[in-house]
Amino acid sequence: MAISKVFVIGAGTMGNGIAQVSAQAGYSVTMSDIKDEFVKKGMDTISKSLDRGVKKGTMQESEKAAILARIKGTIDMKDAKDADLVIEAAPEILELKKSIFKQLDEICKPDAILATNTSSLPIGEIANSIKNPGRVIGIHFMNPVPVMKGVEIIPGRKTSEATLVASKEYIKKIGKESCEARDYAGFIVSRLVDALMNEAFYCVMDGNKPEEVDKAVKFCLNHPMGPLELCDLAGADVVMHGLETMYKEFGERLMPAPLLKNMVRSGDLGRKTNRGFYNYPQK
Ligand SMILES: NC(=O)c1ccc[n+]([C@@H]2O[C@H](COP(=O)([O-])OP(=O)(O)OC[C@H]3O[C@@H](n4cnc5c(N)ncnc54)[C@H](O)[C@@H]3O)[C@@H](O)[C@H]2O)c1
């Protein structure tokens, strides 16, 4: 199953990054969204991201132009008809993803791989909504896509070996490292990071200062960011939603800590409300 044409669904935060790294690796890319203005915004983000490389001297102006020339924009999903690999990066709503996959099942070539960039939704359930679940797989990029080296790859129970092998080859070709995870809520990355954050909430409840918890994780465990800073950045409501999903799957050991629930109820969601574990200047 040779991949040369990649079709990306969604030109948002993740979609434009996926389109960029695919085009940088030489793939012919089409990036889609529901409105022209969203496609244009995604293209502008890619252009600015490549500009950083040009400014740093790691990329020539001519290379940037060649990469951009390999990316087409569209608002018509039917343009996925000749794609070898489709990567869906639409919002994290199970019913939306299932409906996109049903449409792709009709539009795409029978041997095209249909991948989802979901952070936590069940690959098996998305796959089960189409005729050939063997071609469905999770390819979970990290944010920001051009910077982060690791990509989780999540075969569902019915994903074919050919789909898994070709997807791993694609990840290798774009210069990333694939980490294979089983199809349980949160896969590996979200599950571990949520567990770390939840335990950090308990540390604060036990009287530890947030800044000391974050310092301990950054300087003693060598993480680039502390779990409480990360919670403030992602939003306590988003973290709580993730933990509730894990709680349903794994039970008590991933039950959201009472402090997190209290913060969400009080509207202390982190950076977006100027107050979380830390205070932020009014925007
Ligand atoms: N943002 C992150 O840090 C991150 C990290 C890893 C995975 N993810 C996952 O990636 C996916 C996308 O997240 P995001 O942060 O890029 O979201 P986003 O909101 O930035 O972008 C989603 C884009 O999809 C478009 N869209 C909606 N319906 C569509 C359709 N039918 N066809 C084409 N485009 C459509 C929207 O208009 C929007 O531009 C989600 O499943 C999310 O969980 C996000």
The ligand as an ORCA input file, in Angstrom:
! r2SCAN-3c Opt
* xyz 0 1
  N      -5.265     20.692     19.921
  C      -4.513     19.726     20.468
  O      -3.627     19.985     21.309
  C      -4.713     18.297     20.038
  C      -3.672     17.376     20.252
  C      -3.824     16.064     19.795
  C      -5.023     15.683     19.183
  N      -6.015     16.593     19.019
  C      -7.243     16.136     18.339
  O      -7.210     16.606     16.987
  C      -8.544     16.860     16.523
  C      -8.628     18.279     16.029
  O      -8.307     19.154     17.079
  P      -7.855     20.664     16.813
  O      -7.317     21.168     18.111
  O      -7.055     20.758     15.579
  O      -9.298     21.340     16.550
  P      -9.603     22.739     15.843
  O     -10.915     23.168     16.393
  O      -8.433     23.656     15.946
  O      -9.774     22.347     14.303
  C     -10.798     21.533     13.825
  C     -11.131     21.989     12.415
  O     -11.996     21.020     11.817
  C     -12.936     21.731     11.017
  N     -14.078     20.856     10.703
  C     -15.185     20.617     11.426
  N     -15.995     19.754     10.758
  C     -15.361     19.445      9.604
  C     -15.689     18.625      8.483
  N     -16.833     17.939      8.437
  N     -14.805     18.564      7.446
  C     -13.662     19.266      7.479
  N     -13.300     20.060      8.514
  C     -14.142     20.146      9.554
  C     -13.274     22.961     11.846
  O     -13.873     23.977     11.052
  C     -11.891     23.332     12.381
  O     -11.212     24.231     11.517
  C      -9.463     16.518     17.700
  O      -9.908     15.200     17.572
  C      -8.544     16.677     18.902
  O      -8.953     15.909     20.015
  C      -5.900     17.897     19.409
*
